[in-house]
Amino acid sequence: MTHGLTLEYRLKAAVTTMTVEGTIDAPDCATLRDGLDLARSLRPSGPIVVDLTGVDRLALAALVILDRAAADARRAGRVLSVRNLRQENITDPASLALLESA
């Protein structure tokens, strides 16, 4: 199991990819949010992909941050997509039912 949080960025063709590895607990959500801001600022246009393959645990608050980042990208005429989000890695999966019913 990986501990801590690392963010890596790759610019290839028109796509900006942010690879996230480790654990995104509640205190790490600010780092995730700042990392998403950086990913948007690295290139003024084009799609952004957030790859969560290396994430072993994800606080529910991180989903809200990812959703807000996607909305911000849409308002800027961009697409932000999330790759490899696994429900079993969410630290409070029972709360997903609340989000889905809202």
C-alpha positions as a Python dict, from the first residue, in 0.01 Angstrom:
ca = {
    (1, 'M'): (0, 0, 0),
    (2, 'T'): (130, 341, -98),
    (3, 'H'): (121, 625, 154),
    (4, 'G'): (143, 994, 84),
    (5, 'L'): (42, 1163, -236),
    (6, 'T'): (240, 1237, -553),
    (7, 'L'): (131, 1421, -863),
    (8, 'E'): (305, 1401, -1199),
    (9, 'Y'): (222, 1593, -1516),
    (10, 'R'): (272, 1497, -1878),
    (11, 'L'): (201, 1715, -2179),
    (12, 'K'): (159, 1510, -2495),
    (13, 'A'): (3, 1638, -2814),
    (14, 'A'): (-294, 1846, -2697),
    (15, 'V'): (-356, 1646, -2377),
    (16, 'T'): (-240, 1733, -2027),
    (17, 'T'): (-229, 1425, -1805),
    (18, 'M'): (-204, 1446, -1428),
    (19, 'T'): (-110, 1112, -1273),
    (20, 'V'): (-199, 1078, -906),
    (21, 'E'): (-41, 813, -684),
    (22, 'G'): (-84, 727, -318),
    (23, 'T'): (-352, 809, -70),
    (24, 'I'): (-589, 1105, -95),
    (25, 'D'): (-713, 1148, 260),
    (26, 'A'): (-904, 1459, 367),
    (27, 'P'): (-586, 1658, 448),
    (28, 'D'): (-452, 1578, 98),
    (29, 'C'): (-755, 1725, -77),
    (30, 'A'): (-600, 2072, -81),
    (31, 'T'): (-296, 1925, -259),
    (32, 'L'): (-526, 1759, -512),
    (33, 'R'): (-714, 2085, -570),
    (34, 'D'): (-389, 2281, -615),
    (35, 'G'): (-260, 2009, -849),
    (36, 'L'): (-570, 2036, -1064),
    (37, 'D'): (-525, 2414, -1079),
    (38, 'L'): (-166, 2359, -1195),
    (39, 'A'): (-278, 2107, -1459),
    (40, 'R'): (-520, 2367, -1601),
    (41, 'S'): (-252, 2637, -1602),
    (42, 'L'): (17, 2429, -1775),
    (43, 'R'): (-163, 2466, -2106),
    (44, 'P'): (-438, 2717, -2194),
    (45, 'S'): (-652, 2470, -2391),
    (46, 'G'): (-706, 2104, -2463),
    (47, 'P'): (-830, 1813, -2259),
    (48, 'I'): (-706, 1725, -1912),
    (49, 'V'): (-691, 1364, -1798),
    (50, 'V'): (-661, 1277, -1429),
    (51, 'D'): (-526, 923, -1396),
    (52, 'L'): (-604, 763, -1059),
    (53, 'T'): (-454, 419, -1135),
    (54, 'G'): (-200, 455, -854),
    (55, 'V'): (-448, 576, -591),
    (56, 'D'): (-508, 324, -316),
    (57, 'R'): (-748, 528, -102),
    (58, 'L'): (-962, 829, -185),
    (59, 'A'): (-1153, 1054, 54),
    (60, 'L'): (-1507, 1129, -54),
    (61, 'A'): (-1418, 1501, -50),
    (62, 'A'): (-1176, 1432, -336),
    (63, 'L'): (-1473, 1339, -556),
    (64, 'V'): (-1625, 1680, -491),
    (65, 'I'): (-1295, 1846, -583),
    (66, 'L'): (-1273, 1644, -906),
    (67, 'D'): (-1633, 1734, -991),
    (68, 'R'): (-1569, 2105, -932),
    (69, 'A'): (-1251, 2090, -1141),
    (70, 'A'): (-1447, 1928, -1425),
    (71, 'A'): (-1711, 2202, -1403),
    (72, 'D'): (-1439, 2472, -1406),
    (73, 'A'): (-1283, 2309, -1713),
    (74, 'R'): (-1621, 2299, -1893),
    (75, 'R'): (-1675, 2669, -1823),
    (76, 'A'): (-1334, 2732, -1982),
    (77, 'G'): (-1430, 2527, -2289),
    (78, 'R'): (-1219, 2227, -2188),
    (79, 'V'): (-1283, 1867, -2094),
    (80, 'L'): (-1150, 1714, -1773),
    (81, 'S'): (-1186, 1338, -1747),
    (82, 'V'): (-1096, 1096, -1471),
    (83, 'R'): (-942, 760, -1551),
    (84, 'N'): (-936, 452, -1325),
    (85, 'L'): (-1153, 575, -1038),
    (86, 'R'): (-1236, 262, -839),
    (87, 'Q'): (-1528, 265, -596),
    (88, 'E'): (-1354, 22, -360),
    (89, 'N'): (-1084, 285, -299),
    (90, 'I'): (-1329, 546, -171),
    (91, 'T'): (-1297, 570, 207),
    (92, 'D'): (-1669, 625, 260),
    (93, 'P'): (-1841, 434, -24),
    (94, 'A'): (-2176, 435, 156),
    (95, 'S'): (-2189, 812, 100),
    (96, 'L'): (-2193, 757, -276),
    (97, 'A'): (-2562, 666, -249),
    (98, 'L'): (-2628, 1014, -110),
    (99, 'L'): (-2445, 1174, -401),
    (100, 'E'): (-2628, 961, -658),
    (101, 'S'): (-2970, 1047, -514),
    (102, 'A'): (-2902, 1422, -501),
}
